[in-house]
Amino acid sequence: MALTVGIATLWPKDGQPVAAIMGPGQGFAQAAAVVGSAGGAIKAVGGWGGVVITDLTGPDGAHRLIKSGAWLVIDAAAAKGCFGL
């Protein structure tokens, strides 16, 4: 049950911005390339350069970011508490 609640909290929501998280060792340059390839723009950068908030929204934006190379995509509001945004 707790795992389900946790996943639901992180899952991108319709109309809400998403955060893209790059893989280990990847920084801002990789994040910028991934977001640009997905057709988005960066709105904020996290404590690590490889974590960014984008203007892409919801599950569609998340899918586009993952397809472009993001390691993980979560709801931006959840990222703000976890990654120093």
C-alpha positions as CSV (number, residue, x, y, z in Angstrom):
1,M,0.0,0.0,0.0
2,A,2.8,2.5,0.9
3,L,4.6,1.8,-2.3
4,T,1.4,2.5,-4.3
5,V,0.9,5.8,-2.5
6,G,4.6,6.7,-3.1
7,I,4.5,6.0,-6.8
8,A,1.2,7.9,-7.2
9,T,2.8,10.9,-5.5
10,L,5.8,10.9,-7.9
11,W,3.8,10.0,-11.1
12,P,3.5,13.0,-13.5
13,K,0.0,14.6,-13.4
14,D,-1.9,16.0,-16.3
15,G,-1.2,19.6,-16.9
16,Q,1.6,19.8,-14.3
17,P,5.3,20.3,-15.1
18,V,7.6,17.4,-14.9
19,A,11.2,17.0,-13.6
20,A,13.7,15.1,-15.7
21,I,16.5,13.2,-13.9
22,M,19.5,12.1,-15.8
23,G,21.5,9.0,-15.1
24,P,24.6,8.8,-12.8
25,G,27.5,10.9,-14.1
26,Q,25.3,13.0,-16.4
27,G,25.0,16.7,-15.8
28,F,23.4,19.8,-17.1
29,A,24.6,19.4,-20.7
30,Q,23.0,16.0,-21.0
31,A,19.8,17.3,-19.3
32,A,19.6,20.3,-21.7
33,A,20.1,18.0,-24.7
34,V,17.4,15.6,-23.5
35,V,14.9,18.3,-22.8
36,G,15.6,20.0,-26.1
37,S,15.2,16.7,-28.0
38,A,11.8,16.2,-26.3
39,G,10.7,19.6,-27.5
40,G,10.8,21.3,-24.1
41,A,12.6,24.0,-22.2
42,I,14.3,24.0,-18.8
43,K,12.5,26.1,-16.1
44,A,14.8,25.3,-13.2
45,V,17.9,23.4,-12.3
46,G,18.2,21.2,-9.2
47,G,21.1,20.9,-6.7
48,W,22.7,18.5,-9.3
49,G,22.9,19.7,-12.9
50,G,21.4,16.5,-14.1
51,V,18.0,17.3,-12.4
52,V,15.8,19.8,-14.1
53,I,12.2,21.1,-14.1
54,T,10.8,21.4,-17.6
55,D,7.9,23.1,-19.3
56,L,6.7,19.7,-20.5
57,T,3.6,18.4,-18.7
58,G,1.9,15.3,-17.6
59,P,2.4,11.7,-18.8
60,D,2.9,12.8,-22.4
61,G,5.8,15.0,-21.5
62,A,7.3,12.3,-19.3
63,H,7.1,9.8,-22.1
64,R,8.8,12.2,-24.5
65,L,11.6,12.9,-22.0
66,I,12.2,9.2,-21.3
67,K,12.2,8.5,-25.1
68,S,14.8,11.2,-25.5
69,G,17.1,9.8,-22.8
70,A,16.0,10.8,-19.3
71,W,16.7,8.2,-16.7
72,L,13.6,9.0,-14.6
73,V,10.8,11.6,-14.9
74,I,8.6,12.6,-11.9
75,D,6.1,15.2,-11.0
76,A,7.9,18.6,-10.6
77,A,6.3,19.3,-7.2
78,A,7.7,16.0,-5.8
79,A,11.1,16.9,-7.2
80,K,11.2,20.2,-5.4
81,G,11.2,18.5,-2.1
82,C,13.8,15.8,-3.0
83,F,16.4,17.4,-5.3
84,G,16.9,20.9,-3.9
85,L,14.8,22.7,-6.5
